[in-house]
Each structure stands twice: as C-alpha cells, then as structure tokens.
Amino acid sequence: MFKVLAATWPLLLGVMLLMVGNGVQASLLGIRGAIEGFSTTQLAVVTSAYFAGFLVGSQVVPDLIRRVGHVRVFAALGSMISAVLVVYPVMPDWAVWTLLRVLIGFSFSGVYITAESWLNNTATNETRGQAMSAYMMVQMVGIITSQALLNAADPSGFTLFVIPSVLVSLAFMPILLTVTPTPTFESTRRLSVRELFRVSPLGIVGMLMTGGIFSAMFGMASVWGTLEGLSVQEISIFIGSIYVGGLVLQYPIGWASDRMDRRQLILGLAVVAGLLMGVTVLFQPPFWGLIAVALLLGGITNPVYSLLIAYTNDFLGKEDMAAASAGLLFMNGLGAVCGPLVTGWIMEQAGPRGFFLFIGLLYGAMAIYAGWRMTRRAAPAVADTGSFASVAPTASSVAVGAVMEVVTEAQEAQQAAE
C-alpha cells in the first residue's frame, strides 16, 4: 500500500480536494437558495440539474478525451468548475443556477473520468485493487471534510463559494504536474440496458432506485435541514454523519455479502431502511436521534449501491465488466435526475418530513422487488460469486469497471490456486 500511495499520491490528493470542493457547493446551495427565497421545487430543479449534467458528461466526455486528450479536457473542465463556483453568488437566480449546475455536473463527470483513467493507468495488475481502494477512501474522506468547511463562513456571503473554487483550482496542480504519462483511452463494448436487464433485473431496477435515494441524500439534505430550522452547523453534522455511516458499515456488510445470498442482504437492508424512514416520519426525533438516523441511512445506502454492483457482477464474464459498469451507472444516473424532483414535490405537499418519506418509499419498493426476484430464480452458489468491493456512488464507470475486474481476477486466481 505504501508503494501504491507513493506512486499515486498526486492523483489521490487532487481527487480529495475535488471532493471537498464538490461537497461544499452541493450542501451550500440548498442553504443559500433558501436565504435567496427559492422555493423547495426550485431548489429540487437546481439539485436535479447537477445529476443531469453528470449523466450527459458520462456519455460525452470519453469521446472528447479521445479527440483532444486527457490534459486538455482536464484543464478545460477544471477551469469551468472554478468559474461556475464563483458565479453562483453573483447571479442568485434559480434558473441561472439550474444552468450552472448542469455545467458543473458535466464538468465533474469529465474530471472524475479523467482522474480515474490516470489512476487506473498508473497502477499495475498487482496494485490496482489497492489503488482503487485508496481512491474510494479518499472520495469519502473528501466528502466528510467538506461538511466541516460549511461552518467556515456565513453562507449568505461570498467566502463559502470562493473556498471550493480555490480548492478545485489547487486540485489540478498535483495531477497535472505529476510525471505519470497520460493514459490511452480505449473504446469499450457497451451492454444495452435491455441486455443488462436480462442478466440482472434486480441490478438494473435496484440501481435506478439507489440513484434516486443517493441524489435525495446528497442534494436535498441541506434543503430539508433549512426547512426543518436546523443551523448550518447542525446541517453539516447531519450530512457528514451520512457519509461516516457509509464509511463505517461498508466493510461489515461487505463481509456478510460474501457469505450469503446477496438478495437476502439487499432485502434485509431495504426493509430496515424503510422502517427507519417510517419511524422518522411519524415520530420526528430530536437532533441526536436524527444523527443516528443519518448514520444508519448512510451505512445502508452506500453498501446497497456496492451490493447491487457485486450481485450483477456475479452473472457476468470478465470481458463484460467495463460495459456493464457503464450501463449500471447510466441507470443510477437516471434515478439521480428524478430523485430530487420527486423529493421536492413530496416536500411541497407533506413538509420537511417528505424528505424521509421519499427515501422510505423507494426502499420499500426495493424490498418488495428484491423479495419477488428471489422467487424467480435460484441464487448462485456462494463459492461461485465474486467478492464484495467498496464502490463510492460518486465514482465514474472507469473506477467501477476497474474494481469489478479486480474482484474477478482475484476470484479466478483463488479458484486456480484451489
């Protein structure tokens, strides 16, 4: 691991700064939008726009990289992000913010794809698994750190918009100045959604629902907190707790997934999350109770995302991993675009508790569908399934595909040794 960090630290440091900048602006817009008098529906549209831009970027940027190269794409999109971040407070109009969020979502998608390609190229076959693990850890640490920065200044001023702009600008220095050669970017065969659905219906439907859940958590939590009357500090603690929970519970749930039918685990986690959301809606717990809810919600959602990828992986050959990862993330992106819009509408009808109600309904639907799928076909033998690997919902298809291939290679090596 020390050798991996020595070779990749510029990339990892740059990614962490990017995640800090992205995390600050994502939470800040919900708080500042309320200060500017935006309605819940308008903030939902603004939030959804980021995921729409991210989805478009995931489809367009690979071709752009092949045409003009990694360095030019990386520098151009980085400049776009820095510029957009300082325009927000200058033009406090929800329609303008919606356009800016599309641009910044597109840019972050391209930046992640470029950085992950570099990281994947830097690692060898022996170190790729460790490099990807470090990358996922850095992403989570960056997001958690970003929430602490929300308390650095008044959200009604300019400072909190300037800080992420500076961090994003600084993020490109270690990456662009690294001596690592730019990687080649090859086209990969794509699996259509129809083909993936035939392979794993639960994987496709589950990823669609998880996209809605994650985008509601990532984008609408600060809107909910503002409507609930929480302070900026309380909002930052709540959102930070979601990611801390995801970081802590990822590994015990992953350990369990390698020893049982993954559908049973997905079903069980979805039921627990659905009930947790129902209790939160009905009883409106105090702040310390909300922190416990956030820890459990994040601790379930991040592993469920990784579980769905691992479950789909169990039915694929190694040659289909990259194509499958692109298809799965496309479905996740569709769900992410719709998530804030539906959450905003429910919150307009039911008040702040609509935030938890929406997430609970999606988890309830996931539990029902997972239970039904268990009656449709038998589970693969545990000995024939791949290992669970932690995957951050913010990773692009490059990292997800690499992680899936690493897991498959490790499984093949173990089977050969036996």
PyMOL commands that set and color helices and strands:
alter all, ss='L'
color gray80, all
select helices_A, chain A and resi 2-35+40-68+70-87+94-122+128-149+159-176+193-199+201-228+232-257+262-283+287-313+318-350+354-373+382-384+397-417
alter helices_A, ss='H'
color red, helices_A
deselect
rebuild
show_as cartoon
